[in-house]
Amino acid sequence: PIASPTGAPTTSPTTGNKVTVKVVIETFHDPQQVTWKIKIGTTNVATGRANGNPYEINVDLDAGTEYKFVIIDNNTVKDTFYELWRGGDVLIDGDDFGRRDIKMFRV
């Protein structure tokens, strides 16, 4: 499957210098075993646990900043897909067939 949001906004909402991104995660196994983080360097900016399948959450981030997205799948069988959306555009996507996947992105 491809992790796509059920209702991606058609425009990129911004408030001041904040940009809203949508984290979307799908897994074929226990979503409670999948956690994610958005970081600047070693500092966590936002964290969460996929408590549904598919899992979607909006996160407000500072515009013009580079972030690191980390997803960790603690299921025995790793079968997790993810996307980060900004408006109707996919910023990053991937799969977590190992224990961890890390990607950089800028909003």
C-alpha beads as a LAMMPS data file, in Angstrom:
LAMMPS data file: protein, C-alpha beads

107 atoms
106 bonds

1 atom types
1 bond types

-500.0 500.0 xlo xhi
-500.0 500.0 ylo yhi
-500.0 500.0 zlo zhi

Masses

1 110.0

Atoms # bond

1 1 1 0.000 0.000 0.000
2 1 1 0.923 3.627 -0.296
3 1 1 0.421 5.735 2.824
4 1 1 -1.731 8.583 1.591
5 1 1 -3.880 10.833 3.733
6 1 1 -7.642 10.516 3.597
7 1 1 -8.070 14.275 3.363
8 1 1 -4.890 16.053 2.293
9 1 1 -5.414 19.819 2.189
10 1 1 -5.179 21.239 -1.329
11 1 1 -3.151 24.245 -0.186
12 1 1 -0.248 24.461 2.207
13 1 1 -1.641 26.050 5.363
14 1 1 0.653 28.467 7.120
15 1 1 0.262 30.554 10.264
16 1 1 2.952 33.220 10.580
17 1 1 6.188 31.338 9.975
18 1 1 4.615 27.932 10.746
19 1 1 3.874 25.274 8.122
20 1 1 1.486 22.391 8.760
21 1 1 2.663 18.960 7.604
22 1 1 0.682 15.742 7.839
23 1 1 2.412 12.553 9.012
24 1 1 0.767 9.435 7.512
25 1 1 1.766 5.908 8.584
26 1 1 0.377 2.537 7.490
27 1 1 1.467 -0.874 8.741
28 1 1 0.288 -4.441 8.256
29 1 1 1.112 -5.204 11.894
30 1 1 0.553 -3.621 15.326
31 1 1 0.558 0.170 14.856
32 1 1 1.278 0.632 18.590
33 1 1 4.774 -0.733 17.872
34 1 1 5.540 2.086 15.383
35 1 1 6.875 5.395 16.743
36 1 1 8.041 8.522 14.921
37 1 1 10.026 11.681 15.679
38 1 1 10.687 14.960 13.928
39 1 1 14.025 16.379 15.052
40 1 1 16.374 19.307 14.593
41 1 1 19.795 17.825 15.204
42 1 1 19.407 15.709 18.336
43 1 1 16.414 17.665 19.708
44 1 1 12.912 16.220 19.344
45 1 1 10.447 18.753 17.910
46 1 1 7.476 16.361 17.699
47 1 1 6.987 12.686 18.569
48 1 1 4.190 10.172 18.401
49 1 1 3.020 6.584 18.243
50 1 1 0.836 5.241 15.437
51 1 1 -2.318 4.434 17.403
52 1 1 -4.405 3.536 14.369
53 1 1 -4.051 2.183 10.872
54 1 1 -3.775 4.310 8.862
55 1 1 -2.431 6.866 11.316
56 1 1 -2.520 10.578 10.477
57 1 1 -1.526 13.636 12.487
58 1 1 -0.884 17.282 11.630
59 1 1 2.293 18.911 12.958
60 1 1 3.122 22.647 12.794
61 1 1 6.785 23.279 11.945
62 1 1 8.890 26.408 11.377
63 1 1 9.148 27.429 7.719
64 1 1 12.605 27.379 6.134
65 1 1 13.995 24.871 8.641
66 1 1 15.622 21.513 7.903
67 1 1 14.242 18.607 9.930
68 1 1 15.014 14.939 10.374
69 1 1 12.135 12.413 10.300
70 1 1 12.786 9.168 12.190
71 1 1 10.436 6.178 12.187
72 1 1 11.026 3.109 14.345
73 1 1 9.122 -0.162 13.849
74 1 1 9.380 -2.544 16.814
75 1 1 7.115 -5.190 15.265
76 1 1 8.722 -8.582 14.680
77 1 1 7.878 -8.298 10.979
78 1 1 8.721 -4.822 9.614
79 1 1 6.113 -3.808 7.047
80 1 1 5.463 -0.083 7.497
81 1 1 4.992 2.726 4.958
82 1 1 5.044 6.471 5.635
83 1 1 4.622 9.843 3.958
84 1 1 4.918 13.461 5.074
85 1 1 2.596 15.810 3.195
86 1 1 2.659 19.586 2.856
87 1 1 -0.642 20.591 1.324
88 1 1 -1.201 18.307 -1.659
89 1 1 2.513 17.546 -2.099
90 1 1 4.525 14.676 -0.650
91 1 1 7.661 15.996 1.102
92 1 1 9.152 12.564 1.817
93 1 1 7.999 8.965 1.703
94 1 1 9.468 5.583 2.363
95 1 1 9.141 2.233 4.012
96 1 1 10.517 0.876 7.219
97 1 1 11.416 -2.720 6.399
98 1 1 14.321 -2.519 8.823
99 1 1 13.984 -1.375 12.420
100 1 1 14.522 2.318 11.645
101 1 1 14.416 4.723 8.711
102 1 1 15.653 8.338 8.748
103 1 1 15.110 11.051 6.121
104 1 1 15.889 14.765 6.026
105 1 1 13.359 17.342 4.778
106 1 1 12.819 21.106 4.682
107 1 1 9.548 23.037 4.923

Bonds

1 1 1 2
2 1 2 3
3 1 3 4
4 1 4 5
5 1 5 6
6 1 6 7
7 1 7 8
8 1 8 9
9 1 9 10
10 1 10 11
11 1 11 12
12 1 12 13
13 1 13 14
14 1 14 15
15 1 15 16
16 1 16 17
17 1 17 18
18 1 18 19
19 1 19 20
20 1 20 21
21 1 21 22
22 1 22 23
23 1 23 24
24 1 24 25
25 1 25 26
26 1 26 27
27 1 27 28
28 1 28 29
29 1 29 30
30 1 30 31
31 1 31 32
32 1 32 33
33 1 33 34
34 1 34 35
35 1 35 36
36 1 36 37
37 1 37 38
38 1 38 39
39 1 39 40
40 1 40 41
41 1 41 42
42 1 42 43
43 1 43 44
44 1 44 45
45 1 45 46
46 1 46 47
47 1 47 48
48 1 48 49
49 1 49 50
50 1 50 51
51 1 51 52
52 1 52 53
53 1 53 54
54 1 54 55
55 1 55 56
56 1 56 57
57 1 57 58
58 1 58 59
59 1 59 60
60 1 60 61
61 1 61 62
62 1 62 63
63 1 63 64
64 1 64 65
65 1 65 66
66 1 66 67
67 1 67 68
68 1 68 69
69 1 69 70
70 1 70 71
71 1 71 72
72 1 72 73
73 1 73 74
74 1 74 75
75 1 75 76
76 1 76 77
77 1 77 78
78 1 78 79
79 1 79 80
80 1 80 81
81 1 81 82
82 1 82 83
83 1 83 84
84 1 84 85
85 1 85 86
86 1 86 87
87 1 87 88
88 1 88 89
89 1 89 90
90 1 90 91
91 1 91 92
92 1 92 93
93 1 93 94
94 1 94 95
95 1 95 96
96 1 96 97
97 1 97 98
98 1 98 99
99 1 99 100
100 1 100 101
101 1 101 102
102 1 102 103
103 1 103 104
104 1 104 105
105 1 105 106
106 1 106 107
